[in-house]
């Protein structure tokens, strides 16, 4: 092989080898970042099991209030109004 052929082969391999190296480095960096950010954890969500139970209870109460308000509005009452006798 002549030196020109070796140089040509090296030039042709430089791009694909460089791209593979960059992809490997980027995927390695991305995996490292994901491990640090604890996948599956929602920002602002309680981490304590008791706090999670309290949050579930609070959200269930809020759902119940919204359902009651919707039911009242469908019956023609404002959410804060007391039902009148006979209606």
Buried (B, 14 or more C-beta within 10 A) or exposed (E): EEEEEEEEEEEEEEEEEEEEEEEEEEEEEEEEEEEEEEEEEEEEEEEEEEEEEEEEEEEEEEEEEEEEBEEBEEEEBEEEEEEEEEE
